[in-house]
Amino acid sequence: MTTFLLAAAAFILATVALGLWRILRGPKDVDRMLAPQLLGTGGVAALVLLGEASRESAVADVAMVLALLAAFASVAFVVGALRPQVDPKRGPQLNPEPDKGPAPDRTPDAPTQDDNP
């Protein structure tokens, strides 16, 4: 049983490593935010399996601390993303990109196919 648990922990760590490689190369900040979540989830799973294999109860405590830190990292990212960006000339902005208005091929008053009976 110990061999199976160690093999499962190694498999989880390998999949976390492959996932991190892709997430860290992500084009957006949200893609990069998945890295701490993946580390937290995969790390907790691997630590729980290693703790069971070695029969050490302290490893489960470390796993729970890691899960808590991963949750706090997600909350901190969301709070930081929702915090308004302050520009001295324009004032606080929730979206740092300027308003681009309606799409060039449509005006807000133009009927769509859904509006026609």
N, C-alpha and C positions, 0 to 999 in steps of 0.2 A: 504494500500500500504506500509506503514511503517513496518508493521509486516512482510510482504513478503521480503522486503529489508533486514531487520535484520536477518531473517531466512536464506536468501541466503548468507549473510556475514558469519554467523555461519557455514554454510555448507562448504564454501570455506576455512575457517580457520581450520575446522576439516580435510578436505582433505589435506591441506598443512601440518598439523601435522603428518598425516599418511605417507605422502610422505617424509617428513624430517626424520622420523624414519628409513625408508629404505635407503635413500640416505646417511645419516651419517654413516651407517654401511657398505657402499660400499667398495669394495676391492681396488679400484683405486682412484687416485687423481681426475680424470675426473668425477667419480661418486660423489665425495664430492664437486666438483665445481657446481654441479647442485643444491646444497642446497641454495646458495645465489640467484640463478636464480629463484628457486621455491619460496623462501621467498619474493623476489622482485615482482614477478608476482602475487602471491596469496595475498601478503600484499597490493599491489596497488588495486587489485580488491576489497578486503574487505574494504579498506579505502574509496574507491569511493562509495561503497554501503552504508557504515555507514555515509558518508558525505551527501549523498542524503536523507537518512532516517532522519537525524537530521537537515537537511537544513543549515549546516555549510559549508561555502565556503572555510574556511581555511584548512579543512581536505583534499580537493583536492590538495592544495599546498603541504601538507605533503606527499601525495601519489606520486606526481611528483618527489619530492626529493628522495623518496625511490626508484622509478624506475631509476632515474639517478645513484644513488649509486650502485644499482644492476648491471647496465650496466658497470660502472667503475670497479666493482669487476671482471666481466668476462674478460674485457680487460686486467686487471692486471694479471689475471691467465694465459691468453694466452701469454702475453709478458714474464712472468716468466718461462713458460714452454718452450718457444722457445729460451730463453737465453742460450748460450753455457755454459756447465759445464767446469770449468777450473781445470785440474789436473796438479800439478807441473811437474810430470814425463812425461805425455803424451800430454800436451797442451790442448787447448780448444776442447771440444767435444760437438756436438749437441745431440748425443745420449749417455747417461752415461753408457750404457751397452756395453761390448766389442763386436766386430764384430764376429758373430758365423760362417760366411761363408755359403756356400750352404748346403742344406739339405743332410744328410748322404746317402740317397737312390738315389740322383740325382746329377749329375755333370752339370755344365752350358752347356757343349757341347753335352750332351746326347739328342737324339731326343725324343719327346713326342708323344702321340697319335695324337695330332693336326697336327704334322709335316708330318705324313704319309698320302699319297693320298688315 
